[in-house]
């Protein structure tokens, strides 16, 4: 995934000759905390922030007089990996970042709320789907057998008495995000799943052995 | 994980009788885009935003004249699950949210950048650790056997010729986040992991059979 698939290509364009007053009005109307200042060639020349505007008394001056220079702006390139956007948001605690193309033209903005949305979407995968994948891999194990194995592992790890059917109900409305938070971390969640797969295989093998005997 | 473990308990307190000018100065000094307005009992009575302040010309008025009323503020309770904070940030696209205790006093703020940090930290888990957990579960399988199985699965799925040692080098610097982005999703990553475990077990079993024979 690249930065360009995270960015918003619709953004407020402020030109350096705009007055601070007009810039403030535009930002207020579009609900922008900060926005890029660009020239006629769509090249980024600065950055303007509502925090800086709100303490200015003479708003008739051009916005260029109070913008942050381009050297101080946290930038992204459209071909950068999306994980770079996450790293920069976390490191610099910015609300949004401009994205440039190979010719240094601004082509979009990556906003913190869009990153949160993308990250949280990954956590929104139903646990149910992960179990379906697990079943697909464990060839010959039925859904009911998998749920029973999950109930056995739950009993072993938490002491809780639960049936396979009850386990199924529990995971039906649970997401990956909720599961890792309640397990106490990603590694524990994976370990639990692997254990379930292992128990399912072990039960299958022991059944076959019984039949063979 | 609860909201209270995500929140920042140090935040800027604005009282309703503060002038807009003084509020703007305090917010500028502490670099806050928005902040709570509270009364003497620490109860939340409104919310103030740099976007609203920057278009005000007469800043001598009290901040209460332009704050958003408490009914319009997106709130969290300290005992809410942390996932509620993520959901609200994504739904309402806010930069930060006040957190209340059971007596409706404000006890902290949850900021979007803190949520991004927490979410991204989960993605920063080294793939190496996940394989170590997998090995712990697959009793009797050595690290080298696991890496060889991973190389076999890689060959099966991508056609790429890779040795167990090369696979080990690859995962050494890779995080869970990078892995799921490069696999094309969590389910595919997980399916691959299960496949690797399965191949490792199958090879072990077939070796034992050979020895038995």
Interface residues (C-beta under 8 A of the other chain):
Chain A: X1 X24 X25 X27 X28 X31 X32 X33 X50 X51 X52 X53 X54 X55 X81 X82 X83 X86 X87 X89 X90 X93 X95 X112 X113 X115 X116 X117 X119 X120 X122 X123 X125 X129 X130 X133 X134 X136 X137 X138 X176 X177 X178 X180 X181 X185 X186 X187 X190 X191 X193 X194 X195 X197 X198 X201
Chain B: X1 X24 X25 X27 X28 X31 X32 X33 X50 X51 X52 X53 X54 X55 X81 X82 X83 X86 X87 X89 X90 X93 X95 X112 X113 X115 X116 X117 X119 X120 X122 X123 X125 X129 X130 X133 X134 X136 X137 X138 X176 X177 X178 X180 X181 X185 X186 X187 X190 X191 X193 X194 X195 X197 X198 X201
